[in-house]
């Protein structure tokens, strides 16, 4: 069943709460804006995504190791990193709706509409010309498509220049010239654009008069940079090598919305890859390709990913691209790949007075390594997986089912064991199967309601397998194994369950898709 785009996101949010994935934080006190709690099923899905990333990034690479740096860091860290002076969002208010927006996002959303118009022209031509269609030639020569893309490019370049030079008046002028209206009210009555620093301030100390001003970390990367030499020496690491980390970060987002897409407290999965100066661009291309393969291994559809090269580069970068994902509200950033040059280590050298250099035995000299970063938001990854998995299907008998077709490697529960009835010794056999499987998999026991309703409940929870114990089980030690996606049912011996489930849900079988 095709769900309207505008309704899909509402379905995602309501399903996440109804089935125990995500709750609004402090809900009994009417919640806290842009803060959410991961519920009993959500925490398992989140953990599985984190583990899938960690195993592919750390376990599968001999030259990448992990750390877990503290959230609190010396305040000079954030001066050295540039966050104190440059970690800002350009904000603009609508005077009529009283709503606040990021000026750059308003402009980028306008450009996305131009991109979608161009795609419509391409799709119409593709349908008209069939196999004879030359897409590259059409994009290069069709007047409408050329106009859409050239206008988009010019707008983004002008915005980037305005933000780079601090000419916020021109950014506002661009919004007015494009006649961009408030998405909520339709009003074009805008305030001036101004910069707002995103870091949360806090205090460290027992008494207010002696307390040190600190920040909650706005990213996890700096914990890696300040530990670069510690890890390199104790791990005897040789360039090129990487340091990976997952953990919480905090940003005082004034414009926080779209559920868990943009939150004030969120989790990152980052890897900083240290390379020889001059080799950063080849590694930048390598990690772009490698990270896209990782995403594609989950089977969410290649058409839902695209690269977006940055027009406006951060102060530390000489190249940057986003892997964008087609969320229910359009293509948005899922992961960033950045060539950070030697900015971070050099800056921490300057501010700390400590050398952060690598002695290269092959060249017999020391140098500050360059860095290529991969950074994916765990919460955004959760939303990408969850929103694409949630589907409404019309069955052969005309009925519908809601099914959460999560990649089985990520599913919170791998199998549910269902006794056909609650007597005749069937629950006892079912619980014995649970006892055997729970050493290897997250499994659940479900005996409430008719078995068909239990199947539907497990479909909605994303459980890949249902194991039904019936009276035949007592006779020959076989059960019915039902597959979530196909609804196919197989009769097989209890002794084969572990092997079959493992073959479907193992990290190995899913990551092999990257080969």
PyMOL commands that set and color helices and strands:
alter all, ss='L'
color gray80, all
select helices_A, chain A and resi 5-18+27-29+40-59+76-80+83-86+103-132+135-141+143-165+168-177+208-210+221-226+228-234+259-261+280-296+302-304+343-352+378-389+426-437+451-461+471-476+494-505+507-514
alter helices_A, ss='H'
color red, helices_A
select strands_A, chain A and resi 22-24+36-38+64-66+88-93+100-102+194-197+201-204+212-215+241-250+265-275+305-309+319-327+330-341+358-360+365-367+370-377+390-394+400-404+415-419+443-445+465-469+478-483+489-493
alter strands_A, ss='S'
color yellow, strands_A
deselect
rebuild
show_as cartoon
